[in-house]
């Protein structure tokens, strides 16, 4: 009986350990895995402290640091950041992150680059880009959770989204976040944190 209980506990612990894949939460105090492009500035920032007596489970889970993206544009596009991942996304079904915005608004375009390993030859392997856009809301962290099925190939309105492990394209090679302003000429900023894949 004791052995069965221990076995059950180990099984539950193993499930808990692999219930998500953390891409970054910036609590290391470093952001050197992220490359920058365009006119975006991206730097670690200290998260604001919660006011006494305020209960905010999302802000509380964001810890001490997040990554601030900000910049100006004369044509909507500001720039972005990205990171190489090379991870198997087949065990997961959603992308999730926390976003802290401000009154300037704007959007973040999320791009997932997937490695098609359905072919047998390295020379024949191709990359596919899947896109989703999320609004940058006002001040305060918001949790963004997007099913893989909501990502569209190159942003098209085609039916059916990414299904890692079902179409041979289960390796998430890299991820990019592109910051877009709310106006053609303007600026935007957003802090991002707790970037992960989940069930």
For each residue, the residues with C-beta under 8 A, 3 or more apart:
1: 4 5
2: 5 6
3: 6 7
4: 1 7 8
5: 1 2 8 9
6: 2 3 9 10
7: 3 4 10 11
8: 4 5 11 12
9: 5 6 12 13
10: 6 7 13 14
11: 7 8 14 15
12: 8 9 15 16
13: 9 10 16 17
14: 10 11 17 18
15: 11 12 18 19
16: 12 13 19
17: 13 14
18: 14 15 91
19: 15 16 198 199
20: 92 96 196 197 198 199
21: 87 89 91 92 196 197 198
22: 25 194 195 196
23: 83 85 175 195 196 197
24: 31 33 34 67 83 195
25: 22 62 63 193 194 195 196
26: 29 30 31 44 63 65 66 67 193
27: 63 64 65
28:
29: 26 44 65
30: 26 33 44
31: 24 26 34 42 43 44 67
32:
33: 24 30 83 84
34: 24 31 42 67 81 82 83
35: 81 82 83
36: 40 41 42 79 80 81
37: 40 79 80 81 82
38: 71 77 78 79 80 178
39: 71 72 73 78 79
40: 36 37 69 70 71 78 79 80 81 179
41: 36 68 69 70 71
42: 31 34 36 67 68 69 81
43: 31 67 68
44: 26 29 30 31 65 66 67 68
45: 65 66 67 68 191
46: 64 65
47: 59 62 63 64 65 66 100 191 193
48: 59
49:
50: 54 56 59 60
51: 54
52:
53:
54: 50 51
55:
56: 50 59 60 140 141
57: 60 61
58: 61 62 98 141 142 143
59: 47 48 50 56 62 140 141
60: 50 56 57
61: 57 58 98 194
62: 25 47 58 59 66 98 100 141 193 194
63: 25 26 27 47 193
64: 27 46 47
65: 26 27 29 44 45 46 47 193
66: 26 44 45 47 62 98 100 191 192 193
67: 24 26 31 34 42 43 44 45 81 191 192 193
68: 41 42 43 44 45 189 190 191
69: 40 41 42 78 80 81 108 177 179 189 190 191 192
70: 40 41 179 187 188 189 190
71: 38 39 40 41 78 79 179 187 188 189
72: 39 78 181 186 187
73: 39 76 77 78 180 181 184 185 186 187 188
74: 184 185
75: 184 185
76: 73 180 181 183 184
77: 38 73 178 180
78: 38 39 40 69 71 72 73 178 179 180 181 187 188
79: 36 37 38 39 40 71 178 179
80: 36 37 38 40 69 109 176 177 178 179
81: 34 35 36 37 40 42 67 69 176 177
82: 34 35 37 111 174 175 176 177
83: 23 24 33 34 35 174 175
84: 33 173 174
85: 23 172 173 174 175
86: 115 171 172 173 174
87: 21 171 172 197
88: 91 164 170 171 172
89: 21 92 114 148 164 165 170 171 172 197
90: 164 165 170
91: 18 21 88 165 199
92: 20 21 89 148 164 197 198 199
93: 147 148 149 198 199
94: 145 146 147 148 197 198 199
95: 110 112 132 145 146 148 151 196 197
96: 20 143 144 145 146 194 195 196 197 198
97: 143 144 192 193 194 195 196
98: 58 61 62 66 141 142 143 144 192 193 194
99: 108 134 136 137 141 142 144 190 191 192 193
100: 47 62 66 139 140 141 142 190 191 192 193
101: 104 105 106 136 137 138 139 142 189 190 191
102: 136 138 139 189 190
103: 138 139
104: 101 136 181 182 186 187 188 189
105: 101 135 136 137 182 188
106: 101 135 136 179 180 181 182 186 188 190
107: 133 134 135 136 179 180 182
108: 69 99 133 134 136 177 178 179 180 190 192
109: 80 131 132 133 155 177 178 180
110: 95 131 132 133 134 146 151 175 176 177
111: 82 129 130 131 175 176 177 178
112: 95 129 130 131 151 162 172 175
113: 127 128 129 130 172 173 174 175 176
114: 89 127 128 129 130 162 164 169 170 171 172 173
115: 86 125 127 169 171 172 173
116: 119 125 126 127 128 168 169
117: 125 168 169 170 171
118: 167 168 169
119: 116 124 125 126 168
120: 124
121: 124 125
122: 125
123:
124: 119 120 121
125: 115 116 117 119 121 122
126: 116 119
127: 113 114 115 116 173
128: 113 114 116 153 162 169
129: 111 112 113 114 153 154
130: 111 112 113 114 148 151 152 153 161 162
131: 109 110 111 112 151 152 153 154 155
132: 95 109 110 146 150 151 152
133: 107 108 109 110 155 180
134: 99 107 108 110 144 146
135: 105 106 107
136: 99 101 102 104 105 106 107 108 182 188 189 190
137: 99 101 105 140 142
138: 101 102 103
139: 100 101 102 103
140: 56 59 100 137
141: 56 58 59 62 98 99 100 191 193
142: 58 98 99 100 101 137
143: 58 96 97 98
144: 96 97 98 99 134
145: 94 95 96 198
146: 94 95 96 110 132 134 150 151
147: 93 94 150 161
148: 89 92 93 94 95 130 151 161 162 163 164
149: 93 160 161 162 163
150: 132 146 147 161
151: 95 110 112 130 131 132 146 148 161 162
152: 130 131 132 155 156 157 158 161
153: 128 129 130 131 156 158
154: 129 131
155: 109 131 133 152
156: 152 153
157: 152
158: 152 153
159:
160: 149 163
161: 130 147 148 149 150 151 152
162: 112 114 128 130 148 149 151 169
163: 148 149 160 166 167
164: 88 89 90 92 114 148 169 170 172
165: 89 90 91 170
166: 163
167: 118 163
168: 116 117 118 119
169: 114 115 116 117 118 128 162 164
170: 88 89 90 114 117 164 165
171: 86 87 88 89 114 115 117
172: 85 86 87 88 89 112 113 114 115 164 175 197
173: 84 85 86 113 114 115 127
174: 82 83 84 85 86 113
175: 23 82 83 85 110 111 112 113 172 195
176: 80 81 82 110 111 113
177: 69 80 81 82 108 109 110 111 192
178: 38 77 78 79 80 108 109 111
179: 40 69 70 71 78 79 80 106 107 108 188 189 190
180: 73 76 77 78 106 107 108 109 133 188
181: 72 73 76 78 104 106 184 185 186 187 188
182: 104 105 106 107 136 186 188
183: 76 186
184: 73 74 75 76 181
185: 73 74 75 181
186: 72 73 104 106 181 182 183
187: 70 71 72 73 78 104 181
188: 70 71 73 78 104 105 106 136 179 180 181 182
189: 68 69 70 71 101 102 104 136 179
190: 68 69 70 99 100 101 102 106 108 136 179
191: 45 47 66 67 68 69 99 100 101 141
192: 66 67 69 97 98 99 100 108 177 195
193: 25 26 47 62 63 65 66 67 97 98 99 100 141
194: 22 25 61 62 96 97 98
195: 22 23 24 25 96 97 175 192
196: 20 21 22 23 25 95 96 97
197: 20 21 23 87 89 92 94 95 96 172
198: 19 20 21 92 93 94 96 145
199: 19 20 91 92 93 94
